Amino acid sequence: MEAFRTLIRGWLGKVLLVLFLTPLALVGIEGYFAGGNEEVAVQVNDQEITKAELDNWIKSQRDQYLQGVGGDETLLNNEVIEAQVYDAAIVRALLIQQAEKLGLTLSDEQLGALLRQQQAFQQDGQFSQQLLDNYLANSRSTINQLLTNFRQQTALSLMTQSLISTSLHSAKDTENLIKMISQERTTHLAEIPLANFAQDFVASNAAMKTYYDKNISDYNRPANLDVQYVVLDKSEFENRAEVTEQDLQQTYQAYSANLAKDADREISHILITTDNRSDEEAAKLAQKIQAELKSGETFEALVQKYSEDPVSKESNGQVEGYTVGAFGDAFDQAVLALKQNGQTSAPIKTEFGYHIIRLDQLSGVTVPAFASVRDKLMSDAKAKKVENMYQDAIGQANETALETDSLEAIAEEYKVSIQAARNIQANNNDIILSDAQVKQKLFSEQIAEGDRNVSTATSTADGKTVWFKVSDYRVERPLTLEEAKADIQAKLKRAEQVKQAEASVKQLLADFKSKPASEALASSDVSFTDLGPVPRFSGLLPEDLEKVAYSVPVPTKDGFWSAKTANVGDFLFVVAVSDVGQNPAFNLTDEQKAQVVNRFDPRGQNELNDYIEYLRSQAKIEQ
């Protein structure tokens, strides 16, 4: 431990900080030390990846996806996520193993410099040994485990970046790529409403049948259901909650205690461990120390005589950088119970042994007078009362649902209406039934398998509570031709509209190829809007139309336009380009040019992918 402390107190230069530790950023350092199931899920050469490790990574990946979809689990494909994580775990193992073979690793000194920069181990912008010690104790991990994971991740980063960032690009390649990305094209746009064409078009039954047979995989009726539900809103209890003077006094006491909880506390402790003695012996020794304190022995003297925490013992028992959670709930509760400087606790048992704690300094606490915060207390007391009434109502309604299996009983008890909806799908727009938690229950396996009982309470994102009862559930199935006819009719009509609209500009497009634009436009009734220079990726055009503008050939002569059509939404667009130039604002440094090349040229990533496939082909992978 002392040797490692020396390492992480060193400074080897900020250049090391570019080696970002991706998994630490994604799942938190503690994700590496999750214990539990040691069942091997896959073996990559000599390295075993446990089911527990995979489960942790899968959970982390699901949590990230859930954040992206607002917590709606019905939008996740768990099989795909699990497959992605499984494959990524194998790739990670292969690359780390190869990095070790090639000697792509950092020394302990370099790893120490990285570790001391982790925000989790810093206090007031400086590395805190106490925070690191607290973390290791809390996560039940060791310095060696932490070093191993840091070493593996930096090796992985070095391996991937050395392949991606060092792919060969000639100066000409870079120049051409930058020139292409910095283009701007003088663009002209015509909008032709599709509604002007094929207004009376009706597809024949034979045509619809042919289309249906070719595209039957596109015609599925999603699972849908009929449901009744009741909604209980917390706001309905606002007028029922009455706040008494006693309520205000209790709220003031809680408010004062909360301020005290947030105060700054400096503490010291004496630790008696059970490393070399029984729990009973440790408790007896702690009680003996408490008796000596009461008889007048100084705390500092007893620290030096008895404490078995070598770090705090050096400073007469002071716990540097104490934070809630470091030693567990029992320890924190004992600290909070100390109200005066110099006050000591009775012996407190934690997983580390028995502690006697002294409050050295309590600061940062100013409790305002009752009268000055009365309005706030009234608001807080009422909110608490409303919340208690609301939770009681939810509990009672759950019991009613279980006993009666009836929404009517809940509706009658709380004077709310029963609402009904038919043919509800997972992607519905109902303000209640589209809630992620409600959808998760509505389209659960239990409902699909026949559960038609009143549900238990489901909380929505906006704080309401829902009970529902599904009356009919219809599984996903292919639509019949008859059910799909309306959609097919609309698609075939649009195809005919696009065909006729394109025919109406066919001559114009031909003229653009053989005549100056002014002559071509003079013999056409199509009207264009001049958009001026449109830089690539500027957002001045919708993405679909910008792609067309940058796909037409460069005009070969002055005064000529290059043009293509694109059908988007309700219009056929004619996108024409009259000139190609360079965006004057696109001035890049050499470093920025290198970043652009890495962003837009796939060679580095392709080389990494090829190398991974080579490693995979040479590896022994067992499930």
Buried (B, 14 or more C-beta within 10 A) or exposed (E): EEEBBEBBEEEBEEEBEEBEBEBBEEBEBBBBBBEEEEEEBBBBBEBBBBBBBBBBBBBBBBEEBBEEEEBBBEBBEEEEBBEBBBEEBBBBBBBBBBBBEEEBBBEBEBBBBBBBBBEEBBBEEEBBBBBBBBBBBBBEBEBEBBBEBBBBBBBBBBBBBBBBEEBEBEEEEBEEBBEEBBBBBBBBBBBBEBEEBBEEBEBEEEEBBBBBEEEEEBBEBEBBBBBBBBBBBBEBBBEEBEBEEEBBEBBBEBBBEEBBEEEEBBBBBBBBEBEEBEEEEBBBBBBBBBEBBEEEEEBBEBBEEBBBBEBBBEEBBBBBBBBEEBBBEEBBEBBBEBEEEEEBBEBBBBEBBBBBBBBBEBEEEEEEEEEEBEEEBBEBBBBBBBEEBBEEBBEEBBEBBEEEEEBEBBBEEBEBEBBEBEEBBBEBEBEBBBBBBBBBBBBBEEBBEEBEEBBEBBEBEEEBBBBBBBEEBEEEEEBEBEEBBEBBBEBBBBBBBBBBBBEBBEEBBEBBEEBBBEBBBEEBEBEBEEBEBBBBEEEBBEEEBBEBBBEBEEBEEEEBBBBBBBBEEEBBBBBBBBBBEEBEEBEEEEEEBBEBBBEEBEBBBEBBEEBBEEBBEEBEEEE
